[in-house]
Amino acid sequence: MSDKRLAGKTALITGGTSGIGLATARLFAAEGARVAVTGRDDGKIAATQDELGEGSLAMQSDVTSAEDMAAVARRLKDAFGGLDIFFANAGIAYATPLPDTDEERYDTIMDINVKGVFFSMQAVVPIIRDGGSVILNTSFLNQVGRPGLSLLSASKAAVRSFARTWSAELLDRRIRVNAISPGAIDTPLQRRGRTPEEAQAVLAGLVARTPAGRAGAADDIAQAALYLAGDESTFILGSELVVDGGISQL
């Protein structure tokens, strides 16, 4: 009998070629799972495929495209036979000040963070095995009010709500749906669209408000995802595991 926590299980992670997604893919694979990841950058997809090695799958896909995600589900059905774990991790984070945010920015955030999660879930639910685990990546922002982040916060609050409603909707199949709520995590997403100096200033500001006194690492979230993916968490559904160094709690 294997002592690996995900031995014999299969997993899909969207946005799995960098940051939290890649850290989780590495951990799931180390714990015995066959892992598939999606991403949009061909170079990162190739590098991730090489790193995860034989038995894994790294696929180019846009989570905002229902057609792309349906194709991912078909490929996984052929390759893995089905899924035990789905981590809906893909997302973006942009400031959206009320006076300055246009419709394009609104659509971009909501399409990736909300529509992308909804239609990814719709695509893969038919191939998730009964008793499987779904993990949704939200944010501490769904619990607090931060100026200039209204759309990002609202998108993550919508994803938090999905964990409750989908758990109720999938009770007959014993598929549990839970959310992870990260705080300030030092990943490429934190630096996207900013100069190095701007990114450092934003992160330093978040750390200053974090009771734990540090930024989180992608591995902090990967460990939380491992718990929710494994058999230790079968009595947890519709819940939110807050991994934010206390920024939304204290």
N, C-alpha and C positions, 0 to 999 in steps of 0.2 A: 504494500500500500504506500502511495506517495505521500510525503510530508509537505508537498507543495499545496498551497491553499486554493489554487485554481486549476489543479490537475484535471485534465480531461474536458475543460470548459473552453468555449470559444467566445471571443469578444470583438466588438466593433467600437472604435473611437473616432469620432469626427474631429477635424482639426488636430490630427494626431502626429503632425510632422515637426512640431516645435513646442516649447513651453510645457504647460501642464499636460497636454495631450501626449507628447512624446515621452515625458517622464512616466506617465501612467502606462503607456504601451510597454516601455522597458520593464516596469515592475510587474505588470500582468504576465509578460512573457517569462520573466524570471520565476514567477510563481506557478508556471506550468500551463498557462493558457495559450491557445492559438489565437493570434491577434491580427486583426485587420485595422488599418487606419485610412482615413481620407484626408486629402489636402488639395490645395490649388496650385502649388508651385512644383513644377516638374522636377526641378533639381532637388528639392527637399524630399519629394516622394521617392526618387531613386536612392538617395542617401539613407532614408528611413528603411526602405526595403533591404538594402545591404546590411544595415545594422541589425534589424530584427531577424533576418536570416530565413532559412528554409522553413516552410510551413506558415509563414506570415504572408500578409497581403498589404501592399500600399497602393492606393488607388487615387487617381485624379478625379475629383468630384466637387461640384458646387452645391452646398447644402440648400441654397435658395431655389434650386431647380428640382422640382418633383420628379422630372424625368431622369435626371442624374442619379437621384437617390434610389429610384426604382431599379435602375441598372445596377447599382451597388448591391441592392438586396438580392437580385437575381444571381449575381456573381458569387455572393457569399453562400447562397443556397446550394449552388453547384460545388463550391470549394469546401465548405464546412458542413453542409447538411442543415445548418440552422445556427442560431445564436443563443448563448446563455446570458450574455452581458452586452448591454448597449450603453455607452457613455456618450451622451450628446454634449460634446465639449466645445464645438466650434462657435466662435462668437467674436465680436469686436467691441471696442470701447472708445468712444469719442465724446468730447464735451459738446453740450448742446444748450448754450445760453439762450434764454427765451427770446431776447430781442433779435438775435443774429442767425438763428437756425432756419434753414430753408427746407423745402419739401424734399429735395434730393437727399440731404443728410437724414431727415426723418425716415425716408423710405429705406435708405441703406441700413440704418440701425435696426429698424423693425423687420426688414426682410431677412437679415442674417440672424438676429438674436431671437426672433419670435417665429416668423414664417419658417425659417430654416429648421428650427427644432420641431415644429409641428409636422412638417412634411417628411422630415427624416424619420420621425417616430411612425408616421403613417406607413412609410415604405417598409420599415423593418419589423413592425409588430407581427405580421403574418409568419415571419421566420424565427421569432423568439420562442424558445421552448417554454412550455408550461413550467412555472416555478422560477423563471428567469428574473434577472435584476436589470432595471433601467436606472441610470444615474444622470441627472441633469445638472449642468454647471450654471449656477446663478451668480450672485454677488452679495456682499454685505450691504450694498446700496439698496437692496429691496427692503431694508429695515430702517433706513435713516434718511434724513433730508440733507442733501449736499447741493449748494448753489451751482447752477450751470450744468447739472447732470440729470435733468428731469427725464429725458427720453431713455438714456441708458438705464436709469433706475426703474423706469416703468417697464422696459423690456425685460429686465431681470425679475421684476415682480410677477410678470406674466408667466415666466418660466417656472417660478416658485409655485404658482397656482396649478400649472400643468401636473406637478408631482402629486397633488391631492386628487385632482379630477381623474387623471389617468389611472392612479391606483384604484380608485373606486370603479372605474370602467373595466378594469382588467382583473377584478377580484376572482371571477370564475376560473381564470387561468392561473391564478396564484402568482402573477407577475407583479412584483413590487416596484414602485417607482418612487425614488427619493432624490433629493437635491443636495448638492454641496454648495456652500456659500463662502467663497474665498474672500479674504481681505486684501491687503496690499501685498501682491505677489510679484517678485522680481523676475519677470519673464520678457521675452521680445514684445509681447502685446503691450506691456507697460511703456515700451520705448517707441512704439510705432507712431509715425507722424510727428515726432518731436526731435529736436536736436539732443545730443547727449546731455548738454547742460540742462535743458528743459526737463528731460526725463528724470535726471537726478534730483532736480528741485521738486518735482511732483512726488517722487517716491519719498524723499526726505520729509516732505510735509505730511504724507500719510503715516510714515513711521513715527513722527512726532506725536501723532494722535493715537497710536497703537499701544495699548497698555503693555503688551509683551516686549516692547522696546526694539523691535526689529521688523524687517520685511519678511514675509513668508517666502519659501522656496517652492518651486514646482513639485518637489518631492513631498512636501507637506500635504499637498492636495492629492497626490498620487496615493499616499498611504490611506487617506480618507476614502478614496474611490475603491481601493482594495478591500477595505472593510465592508463597504456597501455592496461590493460585487460578490463577496464570498458567503459561505453558508452561515457564518456567525451572525449575520444581520437579517435572518429570515423573519424575525418578529418585528421588523421595522418597515413601515410603508407609509407613503405620503408625507414623510418627514424631511426636515432640513438639517443637515449636519454643518454647523457653522465653524469654519476654520479660518478665523480672521484675527487672531492675536488679541481678541477682546474689543476690537474697535467699535463693534455694534452693540456690545453687551455691557461694558463698564463705563 
